[in-house]
Structures are given as structure tokens and as C-alpha cells.
Amino acid sequence: MGVIVTIIIGFLVGLIARFIKPGADQMGFILTTFIGILGAFVGSYLGQAFGIYEVGEPAGFLGSVIGAVIILAAIKALAGRK
């Protein structure tokens, strides 16, 4: 059950991040979910690095969205370097 909840929350985080970040992204369900889950890890790491979160605490939904937006911006920057 925990994996299914993680996928659903990751998808919601990915959708919100794609809505916040301007530009057209050609991504499907799986990539959007992956971006959201990765965003949770990035948000957790940055929150701990800046002292916002303690080790072992969840990053929170807002931190996950911020992490996902950072990942989307990095993907767009790397894709534009052809």
C-alpha cells in the first residue's frame, strides 16, 4: 500500500511542479511521477542542508514541489544544450 501512495503523491507533486514551471514539457504519466518522487528526495536533501528539516523528518509537500521544480529546470537547461 505504501508504494501506491508514494506513486500517487509523486504524480500529484509532478503535476503541480509542471503547472508552476512555465514552458511546454512533453512528459507522460510515468515521467511526471518520477519527477515528483525525485523532487521529494531533492526537497528533503535541501531542507536538511539548509537546516529547515531534521534528519528523519519528511520533507513535506511544499519541499517536494520545490525539489521537483528544480529538477524540471535542470532537465530543461540540459535539454537546451544540444
C-alpha positions as CSV (number, residue, x, y, z in Angstrom):
1,M,0.0,0.0,0.0
2,G,2.9,2.4,0.7
3,V,4.3,2.1,-2.8
4,I,0.9,3.0,-4.3
5,V,0.6,6.1,-2.0
6,T,4.1,7.1,-3.0
7,I,3.3,6.9,-6.7
8,I,0.1,8.9,-6.2
9,I,1.8,11.6,-4.2
10,G,4.7,11.7,-6.6
11,F,2.3,12.1,-9.5
12,L,0.5,15.0,-7.7
13,V,3.8,16.7,-6.9
14,G,5.0,16.3,-10.5
15,L,1.7,17.8,-11.9
16,I,1.9,20.8,-9.6
17,A,5.6,21.3,-10.4
18,R,4.8,21.2,-14.2
19,F,2.0,23.7,-13.6
20,I,4.3,26.1,-11.7
21,K,7.2,25.9,-14.1
22,P,6.5,27.7,-17.4
23,G,7.1,26.1,-20.7
24,A,5.8,23.1,-22.6
25,D,7.1,19.8,-21.3
26,Q,6.3,16.6,-23.3
27,M,6.1,14.2,-20.4
28,G,3.7,11.3,-19.7
29,F,2.4,9.8,-16.5
30,I,5.5,7.8,-15.7
31,L,8.0,10.6,-16.2
32,T,5.8,13.1,-14.3
33,T,5.5,10.6,-11.4
34,F,9.3,10.0,-11.4
35,I,10.0,13.8,-11.4
36,G,7.6,14.1,-8.4
37,I,9.3,11.3,-6.4
38,L,12.7,12.6,-7.2
39,G,11.5,16.1,-6.2
40,A,10.7,14.7,-2.8
41,F,14.2,13.5,-2.4
42,V,15.8,16.8,-3.6
43,G,13.4,18.8,-1.4
44,S,14.3,16.6,1.6
45,Y,18.1,17.0,1.0
46,L,17.9,20.7,0.5
47,G,15.7,21.2,3.6
48,Q,18.2,19.3,5.7
49,A,21.2,21.1,4.1
50,F,19.7,24.5,5.0
51,G,18.6,23.4,8.4
52,I,14.9,23.6,7.7
53,Y,14.3,19.9,8.4
54,E,15.9,17.5,10.8
55,V,17.3,14.1,9.7
56,G,14.5,11.6,9.6
57,E,11.7,14.1,9.1
58,P,9.6,14.1,5.9
59,A,10.4,17.0,3.6
60,G,6.8,17.9,3.3
61,F,4.6,18.5,0.3
62,L,5.9,22.1,-0.4
63,G,9.5,21.0,-0.2
64,S,8.7,18.1,-2.6
65,V,7.2,20.6,-5.1
66,I,10.1,22.9,-4.9
67,G,12.5,20.0,-5.4
68,A,10.5,18.9,-8.5
69,V,10.6,22.4,-9.9
70,I,14.4,22.4,-9.5
71,I,14.6,19.1,-11.3
72,L,12.4,20.3,-14.2
73,A,14.5,23.4,-14.6
74,A,17.7,21.3,-14.7
75,I,16.2,19.0,-17.3
76,K,15.2,22.0,-19.4
77,A,18.7,23.5,-19.1
78,L,20.4,20.2,-20.0
79,A,18.0,19.6,-22.9
80,G,18.6,23.0,-24.4
81,R,22.4,22.5,-24.6
82,K,22.3,20.4,-27.8
